[in-house]
């Protein structure tokens, strides 16, 4: 189920809303505190709040929630920022019970993202720790990944909705769309395909019906919203991707807009994590190109960058050199580093996908509709 926007004007405002809500929560927990992060939330949190902001809110240490770790040593106040999952609640309960058995007194707070669920409270009650924990929620739903891409980053939604027939996250989707309309006004035209889309739209209209009198809903910056259930087309996600961005995801994996390149790309022992977005001029230029056309662009870009670097040799005065360093050099170095990474990534992709394998896969995929027709007949 997905919706998209073009040239969405309030991406920064959405990021600021989440950051400000998180800051207010942390500020309300007076004094020094440790933060324990659900691994699923580490990258989404990077997109809305950096380490500096957390330190300003007196976060002393940041731990990764590890199911195999029965206890964590830290200060007297601990905040868990987690998804509302039963297994996670059991891990937190183990931490609390471990502290109690060692006569360690702490204050425990759980911030559930994007909302708290009653079943989680039941688990904490069953484990005997509910009386030692304060529960909060943070509506960190839509994460801005780029200037025109927002993502719920809910990998568990597919299994929950389509396999387990649970509707837990329908409310989260509806509320995220309502948040957009609080910024941009009521979307006049909503189109949908599938049962889930209808459920989201119905719930969204019911909630909006109570808010239409509010001043924030008077404008209208978005003309159309399209909701599409994933089960309308299960085949497409399994087909070979031919764009550069698609092959990056197939080969290295893209998570919350981040990609990690190892030694095979960087040539260094230490891996490099990059943020893939339109701010990377080279990536923005090639992300949607067919992979066969990417090397041609990267080659011409390398020559162009070299020409710009060589300009410094023709500078005649100290002032010209100073101006070059102040206005161009840093940007050129950043582009050179990005170009090196993208060329290295292309070489790895080519090494893993021989021409024969690609042609065989594509031929099989092209024959899928024919096979379906024959089976129906």
N, C-alpha and C positions, 0 to 999 in steps of 0.2 A: 504494500500500500504506500503510495508516494504522492507528494505534491511538489511542484517546483515554481520558482519565481524567476522573472527576468529583470535584471538591473534592480534588484530589491533594495530600496533606499534605506532600510532601517536595520541592516545586519549588525552594525555597531551598537545600536540601541538595545537589540536583543542580548548581545554579549554583556553590555553594561548592566542590564536588568538582573541577569543571573549573578554577575560578579557582586553587585550591590546587595543582593539578597543573601549571598554567602557571607559577605563581609559583615552584614548586620547580625547574622546568626553567631558568627565567631566573636564579634564584639560583645554580644550578650553573655558570653561565657567568660566572665571576668578572670583575669590573671593568665599565667602561663599554662599552656596546654599542649598535649601531643595529638597529632592527627594520624589516624589509621585509615588508609585508603583501600577501597575495593579495587582490585586490579582492573576491572572493567571501566572504572571511572578515572584512571590515571591520565590517559590521553585526552578525554573530554575536558577534564579539569584544566589541563595545560592550555586548552583553547580559550578558556574564560578567565582564568586566574593564575598568575605566576607565583613563583616562590617568594618574590618581594612582598606581594600583597599579603600572603600568609604570614610572613615574618612580622609585618606591621600589625597583624592581629594577634601577636604574641604566641604564634605557633612555634614551639621549641624544636620538636623533632617530627619527622614524617616517616611513618612506617607503612610497608605494604602488607595488606592482610594476607596472612599465610595460614591456610587450613591445617598445616602440619605443626604449627607453632602453638603450643598450649598456653603460653604466657608471654607478656611483653613488659620489659622493664622501662620505666619512664617516670614522668612527673605525676603529680597528684590529680591532675585532671586530664581525661582522655576523651577524644571525640572520634567517633567512627563515622566516616562518610561512605555509605554503601548502597548497593541496590537492595530493594526489599525482597530478599530471597531466604527461604527457610534454612538452607544449609549455612548461609552467612550468619543468621541469628544463632545457630548452634555453636559456631566458632566463637562468636562474641560471648555467649553464655559460658563457654569453657574458660575464656580469659577471666571473666568476673569470678567464677567459682575457684579458679586457681589462685587469684589474689586473696579471696576470702579465706581459703584454706591456709594461706601463708600469713594471715592477719595483716594484709596490706589494705589500707583504706584509700579509695580514690573516688572521684566523681566521674560517672560514666554518662556520656551523651551519644545518642545515635541520630545521625541525620540521614534519613532515607531519601533516595533520589529515584524518580521524581516525586514520589509520594509514599506515605506509610500505608501498610496493609495490615488488616486485622489479624491475618494468619501469622504474621511475624510477631505480633504482640502475644498471640497464643503460645508460640514456641518459647518465647522468653518467660512467659508465665509458667509453662510446663517445666522449664529448667530451673525455676525457683529464683530468677534474678530480676524479675520485673520491678521489684521494689527498690532496686539499686540503680536503675537506669531512667534517664529522661529521654523521651523520643520527640524528634522534630522531623520536619520534611523540607526539602528544597526542590522547587519545581524547575530543575535543570533539564528541560526537555529538548527543545530544538537547539542544536549546537551549530553555530556558523562555521562552515568549513571553507567557504570562499565568499566572494562578493555576491554570488547568486545561488549558493548551495547551502541549504539548512538540512541537518540530519538529526533524527532522534537518537541515533546510536543505541538502538535496542536490538541486539543480535538475538535475544531470547524471544522476541515477539513471534517469529515464524513458528517455532515449536509450540509455544503457548497457545496461539490462536488456531493454527491449522492442524496440529497433531493432537494436542491435549484438549482442544475445544474450550479453552478458557478465554474470557473476555476482559481479563484484568487490565490490559494496556489500552483498550478502546477509549477509556476516559482520558488517559494521558495524551493520546493522539488528538482527541477533540479539544482538550484544553490548550494544547500547543497551537492549534489553528485559531483558537479564540484569542490567544496572546498576540498573534500576528495581527488580527483584526482590531485589537485594542490600539495598535500602533498605526495601522493603515486604513482603518474603517471597515465597515461590513462589506464583504465580497458579494456582489449582487448575483453572480451566476455560479452555481455549484453543479458540477457534473460528476457522476460516479458510475463505476462498473463493479458489481459484486456485493455480496452480503455484508462484508466488513465495512465497505465504503458507505453503505446505507446506514449501518449502525452508527458510524462516526458522524455522519451528517445529521441524523435525527437527534443524537445527543448534543451536538454542537448547537442546533437550532433551539433545543429546549433550554440550554444554559444561556444562550444569547438572548432568548426571549425575556429573561429577567434583567438584562443589562442594556437593552436598547435605548433606554432613556439617558444613559451616561454620555457625557460630552465627548469622550474619546472615540466613540463609535460613529461620529457624524460624517467624517470624511470618507473618501473611497479612492485609494491609490491602486488597488488590484482589481482587475475586471473579471477574472475567471479563476476558479479553483477546480482542478481535476483530481479525483480520487480513483485509484485503480487497485483492485485486489491483486495480490501476487498470484493467486491460483487461476487468474485469467490466462496466464502464460507461464508454465513451469519450464518450458523447453529453452527459451532464450538465454537464461543465465548459464546454461551448460554449454552453449555454443562457443566456439573459438572467438576470442576478441582480436580484432585486427588493428585497432588504434594503439598508439603508443602508450597512453594512460592505461588502457585495458591490459596490455601485455605486461606493463609494470606490475599491475595488481596480480596477474596470473603468475608471474615469475618471482616477485619479491613479497607481495602482499602489501596493501595500503590499509592502514587502520586510522580512522578519524583524521584523514588527511596527511598522516605521517607515513614515510617509507624509510626503511633502514637498509643501507648498503654495506656489505661486508668487504672483505679483502679482495674478493674477485672483481669488485668495481673500483674501490678506492686505491688498491695497491698497498694499503697500510694494515697493520695488525688490528688497529682499533676501528670498529664499525662507525659509520656516520649516519645520523638520523636527519632527514630532510623533511621540511614542510612543503608539500606540493600544493601550490595555489597560483592564482593569477599574478601574485606579486613576483614570482619567478618568471621573468620575461621570456626566457628560453623555453621553459616548460609550457607556459601559456601559449606559445606559438606552435608547439608540436603536439600538444596533448591529444588533440582530436584528429590528427593526421593519420592516414594509413601508414603502418610501420615502414612500408617500402619507400616512403617519401621522407622519412625522418633524417636519415644519414645525409641526404643532399642538403637539407637545411642546416644541419649541425656543421657540415664542412664549410658552407658559405659563411656561417656565423663565426667560425674559428678564424677565417681569413679576415673578416671584417674587424674582429676584436684585435687581431695582430696589427692591422693598419692603424687602429686608434691608439694602440700602445706605442707604435713607432712615431706617432706625432710628437711625442715628448722630445725626440732628438732634434726636432726642428725649432724648438722654442729658443728664442734669442735672449730673453731677459729673465732675471730672477723672478720678477713679478708674474711673467707668463707661466713659469714653472710652478710658482706658488698657486696660481689660479687653477692650473691643471690638476695639481695634487688635491686642492680643496673641492673641486667640482666634479672631476671625472675619475680619478685614480681608484677611489674606493669602489665605485660602481663597476668599473672595468674588472677589478680583481674579483668581485663577487660573481660577475657573469662568467669569468674565466673558470672559477671553481665549479660553478653550476654546469658549465659546458663539459668540463672534464668528467663530472659524475654522470651526465646523460650519455656521453659517448661510451663510457665504461659500461653503463647499464645496457646500452644497445648491443655491445659486444657479447655480454653474458646472454642476452635474449637470443641472439643469433646462434650462439654456441649450443643452447639447449633445444632449439627448434630447427632441425634440419629441413631442407626444402621438401624432401620426400614425405616426412611426417606431417608437415603442415598441409600439403596437398591431399594426403590421405584423409586427414581429419575433416577438411573442408568438403571433400567429395561425399563423405559419409553424412555430414550435416545437411548437405544439399539434397540428399536422397531421403531424408526423414519424412517430408510431406508425401512423397511418392509411396513410401512404405505404409503410412497411415491410410492412404486412400485405398491401397490394395487390401489391407486388412478389413476395412469397412465394407468393401465390395464382397 
